[in-house]
């Protein structure tokens, strides 16, 4: 997870304990780090699980075991008795490091934590449709055609907030209109976090806000970011008056189409078991919780 992301999370939302950033070096060369929060005798990842879908040990290639051993040694010396790490992907550097170390800690306990869904993206939109089963392919096309009967449909992807912050306002308004629980989640504190994080993503060139308009009226929006050939769907919202036209799902479909046209190789829905993810081609990926006694 990028430093700017964690800094923004911590500045607005704090952490479950005292922040602890451990940097590991060989002589003068940094080879890895781990961003943690410490409460009592337990260390967990620094980022809030409400807004951080994946977290991991950061390591130079091939040095993950050394980095983890150094982190464990330092934590144990400070009286920390356990690492409690949430939402680790199967390909997490942390899990690879655990398979390599043999001393300095107890037996790690892995358990199912959450799930995520992702799609390996083909070269074209038609190839994507061809990869769906017949029923779902028919449903996708039906939803797109049905929305077009409503009027003029336009989807645009915004990556630069310099001209105007209006796309941010549009996303937040649609998020709140979506459901009462989403409106409650988007408190003043959370709104400040989202605004700041979107600004940071824009500066880094990673931001992708997809806005679906029907007759020039914003109907749905998806908040995404692109990183190393993957488009990540971070959050979304839609105006309930357009719910009969499936604008929530359609906005995701158009985001997938835009990501294919932009050359992305994967589409990652991030954590959550919403059924639409499976229906439009998402493949389930388990996420793990690791309890490691020190």
N, C-alpha and C positions, 0 to 999 in steps of 0.2 A: 504494500500500500504506500502510495507516494507521500512524502513528508508534508506537502502542502495540504493534502486531504486530512491527515491526522491532526495537523495543527488547527485546521478549521473546525474539525469535530470537537477537539478539546477546548478550544476557545469559547465555543458556544454551549456545548453540552456537558463539559467536564468529563470525569471518568469515574469508574467504580472504586478507585483508590488513589493513592499517591502515584503520580506519573514517574516512570523509571525507564529511561532510554539507555540501553546497553549497547555499546559499540565495541566490536572485537577487532583487534589488529594483530598482524604478524610483523614484528618489528615496527616500522612506521606505516605499513600498508593496511588500510581497512579491508577486512574480508567479510564483514557481516554485522548485522545489528538486530535487535529485537525491541519493539516498543511495547512496554508493559504498564499495567497499573497494579499496585500492591496494596492489599488490604489484609491486615492481621498477618497470617503466615502463608497467604496464597497470592500468587501472581497470575494475572490474566492479561489478555490482549488489551491494549490501551483504548482502542476505538469502541464506541458504544455499539452494541449489537443491533440497536434500532436503526442505525444508518450505515453500518459497515457490514456488508454481506460476506466478504471473505477477508481473513487476515492470515499472516504467515510469518515465519522466520525469513529474514532476508540474508542471503549468502552469496558470495562469489561462487561460480561454478566449481563443484568438487570440494568445497571447503565447508559444507553444511554441518558435517559431524564435528569438526573442530569448533565451529561457531557455537553449536548447541552445547557441547561439553564445557566451553568457557562460560556461557550464560548460566548453566546449571551450577558450576563451581562458585561463581560469584553470588548467585541467589542463595545457595546453601550456606555460604559463609556469613550472609546477612540474616540467617535464621528463617529463611523462607522454606516451607516444608512441602509445597505443592505448586505445580503449574496446572491451571485450569484453562484450557484453550478451546474456544468455540468455533464452529463453522469452518473447519478445515476441509478443503477439497481433497479428493483422492490423490491428486498430483501435487499436494502441498510439499514444499521443501521441508517443512517440519516433520512430516511423516517419513520422508526419505532419510532424514537425519536420524530419526529414532531407530530405524532399521540398522544403522551403522554403528551406533554407540553401544558399549557393553558394560560400562562402569560409571559410577558416580550418581546413579539414581535407581529407583525401584522399577517395577514392571509397569509400563504404561497401560492404561485401560482406555480402549476406544469404544465409543458407543454412538449410535445413530443420533444425530442432532436435528438437522433440517434436510431439505432437498432443494436442488436447483434444477433448472431445465436449460438446455442449450441446443442450438441447431448448427450443424456444419453447413455452411452456405455454399451452394453450387455457383456456377458461372453466370446463370441468368435466372430471371423471375420465372420463366416458363419451366426451367429445370426444377426450381423449388416447388412449383405447383405439381409437377410430375412426380415428385418424391412423396407427396401426400397420398393417403389411400383414396380410393374413388369417392367415397362418401364425403370426406373432408374437403377434397378438391372441389366437389360440387358446391359444398356449403360456402367455401371461400368466394367462389365466383358469384354465387347467389347474393351474398352479403354486399359485395362490391356493386353489383348491378342494382340492388334494391336501394342502396344509398343514392345512387346516381338519379333515381327517379324523384328524389327529394328536390333536386335543383342542381346548381353548379357546385361541384365538389373540387376542392383544391387542397393539396398537401404540400407543405413547405418545411424544409429543415433549416433551422437557424444555428449557425456556429459562431457568429460574431455578435457580441452584445455592444460593441462600441457605438454603432449608430443609435441604438435605442435599447432600453431595458424592457420595452413593452412585451417581448416574448416571455420574460420571467413573470411579469404581472399576469399574463394570460394563463400560463401554466398554473400558477398558484390559485387563481380564481376557479379554474376548471377542477383542480384537485379538491378544493373545498366544496364545490357543487356536487361532486360525485356521490358521496355518502356521508351521513352524519358522523360516523367514526373517523373518516378521513378529515372532516372539518375539525373535530376535536383534537386529532393528532397534530394538526398544523396550528399550534399555539404561536404566540408572538415570538417566543424563543426559537421554536423550530423554523418559523418563517425566516428569521434572521439568519439561521444556519443555512437554509436552502439558498437564500439570496447570495450569501457570501460564497458558498460552495460553487454555485453556478458561475459566479464572477470569476472564481479561481480557475474553474475548468475552461472558461472562455479564454483567459489569459494564456493557459497552457495549450490552446488549440485543440482541446479534446471535446468540448461541449457540442451536443447535438440535441436541440429541442425541436421535436416534430409537432407541427400544428396542423390539425385537420379542420378545414373550414367548409361550411355548407352555406351557400348563398352569402358568402363573405362574412359569415358569423362563426366565431370559434366554437367548434363542437367537441373536440377532444385534443389532448396533447400528451406527448410522451417525452419524458426527460431521460436522455441517453448520454453516454460518452463513448468515444472510440479510443481504444488503446491497443497497440500492437496487433492490429488486424481484427480485433473483436469489438463488436458493438454491444455495450452493456445497457440494458433497460433498467434504469434506476427507479423510476416511478412514473405514474400516469394519472390522468383524470379526465373526466368528460362531463358535459352538461346533460343532466338527466332527461331534459325534454327531447333529446335525440336518442335516448336508450332504445326505443323500438327499432331503430335503424342500425343497431349494433356498432355504434361509433367507437366504443372502447376497443373491441376486437379489430375493427377495420383500421384504427390508428396504428395498432401493432403490426398488422399486415403491411401497411404502407411504409412503416419504419423498416421492416424486413426488406421490402423491395428497395428502399433507398440505400440500405446497407449493402445489398448486393451490387447495386449500381455504383456504389462508392468503393468497391473492391474489398470489402471486409470478408474475412474467411469464416468467422463464426458469429452467431448471434446468441447472447447470453441473457436470459430472462432474470438472472439473479435469484436469490432464495425465495421460496414460497411455493405452495402447492396448488395455486389457482388452476382450475381444470382447463381453461382456454389454452394454456401453454402446451398441454399434450395435444389438444385438438388441432393446433396449427403447426405441429411437427416437432415440438420440443421433446428432447430425450432426457429422461430423468438422470440426475447425477447426485449421489448421496453426499451429504456433508457430515463431518464427524466432530465429536467432542473428545478431547484427549485430557485425561487426568493422569498426571505424572508425579508420583511422590519423589521428593528429592532427598 
